[in-house]
Amino acid sequence: MMRSPLALLVALLPLSVSAQTIYKCVDVNGNTTYASARIDKNCKVISSGPENAMPAPPRAKPAGAAANPSPAGFPRVQEDTQRARDGDRRHILEQELAGEQRNLEQARKDLSEQQAAGSSSDRLAPYRDRVGQHERNIQAIQKELGNLK
């Protein structure tokens, strides 16, 4: 009677050990697969047991441009050229914002005219949609302007 539970324990022991091992497998196409069993010879163990149960301590992240250096042959833009480009971008966004504000005013005017004429709710829907679209466009442009230096 003691032999049966002991045999069961011995039979299940490898399953508990293999369930804790995690493999990272990369195929010939570069696709990565994570598995609890080795799929082929290119699999590497990335976790194997309770000693890896604790998360690694957080690493200090480098700040600024040093964290992502440019490759050696990467073309560089001079600072004054970049400043001019940023200024052009700001000017274009401000023009788009002014145009969207004009379009929003016109859309609101068209909507109010339709409401005053007593149009049905179905007929007002496209006018409300236009107003909403211009409001969303204005919000997006303002967000872009806020992201500029």
N, C-alpha and C positions, 0 to 999 in steps of 0.2 A: 504494500500500500504506500509506503514511503517512496518507492522507486518511481511511481507514476508522476507525482508532482515534481520530483527532482529531474526527471527526463523532460518534462514540459519546460521547466526553468532553463535547462541547458539548451533546449531547442529554440527558445525565444531570446536567449541572450544575444546572438548575432544580429537579430532584427533591431534590438534597441541600440546597439552600437552603430549599425549602418544608418539608422534613421537620424543620427546626430551628425553624420558626415555629409557635407554638401560639396558638390563638384561644380566647377565652372568649365564648360566644354565649348570650344570654338571650332566650328566646322570649316571646310575648305573655302566656303563663300564668305567667311568672316562673321557668320551669325553666332551669337552667344546664347547658350542654353545653360540653365542651372538645374541640377538634378541631385537626387539623393543616392544615385548609383552611377558608377562610371559607365559612360555610354561608349567611348572609344579611347584610344591611347592618348588623345590630345587633351583629356580632361585633367584638371588640376584641382587638388583639394583646397578649398578656401575656408572651411570650417569643419572641425573634427572633434566634437566632444564638448563637455561642460566647461572646459577651460576657456573657451571662446564665447561663453554665454554673456559675459560682461561687455558692454560697449566700450570701444576704444575712447580714450580721453580726447576732447576736442582739440584740434590743431589750431594754432594761431594762423590766421589768413594774412598773407602779405597785402598791404594796402596800395592803392593807386596803380600806376602804369607798370610797376615792377611785377605785379601779379600776373600780367599777361604781356610779356615782351613781344615786340614785333620781330618777325624773321629778319635775318641779316640783309637780304636783298629787297625788302619791302619798301616801296616808295614812300617818302616822307613829304608832308605838306608843310610849308612854312607857316609860322604862327599868324602873320599878317594876312596871308591868303585864306587861312581857315577862318579868321575873324571876319573877313569880307564875305565869305560864303555863309557864315552864320547870320550876318547882317542881311544878306539877300534873302535867306530863308525866313527870317523874322518879317521882312517887308512883304514877302509873298503871302505868308500866313495872315498878316494884318489885312491885306487886300481881300483875301478869301473871307475873312471874318466880316469885313464891312459888306461884302457882297451878300453873304448869308443873312446878315441882319436886315438888309434891304429886302431880300426875298422873303424873310419871315414876316416883315411888316406887310408886304403885299399879300402873302398867304392869309394873314390874320384879317386883312381888309376884305379879301374875297370870301372868307368864312363868315364874317359878320354880315356881308351883303346877302349871302345865301340864307343866313338865319333870319334876317329882317324880312326877306321875301317869303318866309314861312315854308321853306323847303323841308322835305321829309328827312328823317334820320338817315335813311339809306342814301339820299342824295348828298347829305352833309359829310358822310364818311370820307370821301376822297379829299375834301378840303381840310378836315381834321388831320388826316394822314400827312398832308403836305406840311401843315404847321408843325406836327410832331417831328417830321424828318428834318426840317430846318432847325428846330430846337436842338436835336441830337447833333447835327453838323456843327452848330455853334459851340456846343459843349466839347466836342472832339477837337475843334480848332483851338479853343481856349486851353485845353489840356496840353496840346502840342506847344503852344506858346509858353505855358508854365514850365515845360520841360527844357526849354532853351536856357543856356547859361546867361 
